Amino acid sequence: MRRRPRRLLASTALTLVTLSACLASGVALAWQGELDQLKNRWESVTTSSTLSAQEAPLTALAAEAHELSSANPNVSELLVWEGIIEASLAKAKGGLGALDNAKAARRALERAIALDANGLDGSAYVTLGALYDRAPGWPVAFGDDDKAEEMFKRALTIRPGGIDVNYYYAAYLADEGRDAEARQHAEKAIAGAVRAGREASDEALKAEARALLNEL
């Protein structure tokens, strides 16, 4: 008889643990569904619209991405996607008006890496590399060629065959006048495996890699 309360407590504790796990799983599934929608819309906007037509929809997507990451501040994947969307918006805007978005992208990506050193399989480093490569240098912004190469090399250690990192690194190398290296990475981008859910954007990068290769 004395053992029954202990069994009851143990059973109650197990039930609470199970319930907590189910609730946590439900929360995860909730943000995953929202993220999937954001990713699909980003993919559609950036591959089927002209650059000049992308600013408005990407502005809306960036606001949604920030809201989602703020509600789930310890999820690295959400921060990486916030950074990717903000970086895409900066590209669509261009000029000095894009600097706030570029800085927002960098903040989100650095926070993502602090949570997960791999940064969504290297994607955080790829986007950071592109930002450092394209942003104006000090005192206007944070552009830094050496930092850009460092980011690309980190991404390559995580995902050496990635279409995105090899293309953006090839473009960087071409700008630096390192044509032989640029050719190697452009070829790797063309030969890379397309990612599930990123088919359109990866194929677009392959096309850009082919165009770059023809110029070298």
C-alpha positions, 0 to 999 in steps of 0.5 A: 500500500505504501508503494502506491503513491510513489507509483502514482507520482511516477505515472503522473510525472511520465504523463506530464513529460509525454504531454510536454514532449507532444506540446513541444513537437506541436510548436516545432511543427507550427513554425516548420509549416510557416517556414516552409511557406516562406521558403516556397514564396521566396523561391517563387519570387526570386526565380520568377520575377524580375529584380525590379519586381521583387522589392515589395513581396520580399519586404513582406516576406522579410517582415514575416521572417523576422516575426517568426524568428522573434517568436522562436529566438533559439531556432537557427534555421529561422534566423538563417532564412531571415538572413537569406530573405533580407539579403535578397531584399537588399539585392532587389533594392540596390544602392544605399537604400539596401544597407539597412537590409544588408545589416539586418541580414548580417545580424540574423546570420551571425545569431544563427551561427552562434546557435549552430556553427554549421548555419543550416548546412553552411547556408549562413556562411554562403550568404554572409560571404555574398554580403561581405563581397557585395556591400560597400566597405567602411565607412559606408558599410561592412564590405570586406573582401578578406572576410568574404573569402573567409566565409566562403571557405567556411561554407566549403568545409561544410558543403564542398559540393554546394551549388550556391557556395561554389557559384558565389565563390567563383563570382568573388574569385573572378572579381579578384582576377583569380580566373583559374580558381573561378573556373574550378568553382564555377564548374563545381557549381554546374556539377552540383546536386540540386537541393530538394525544395530549392530546385528553381533557385539552384538551377538559376545559379547553375545557369549563372555559373555557366554564364560566368564560365563562358566569360572567363 
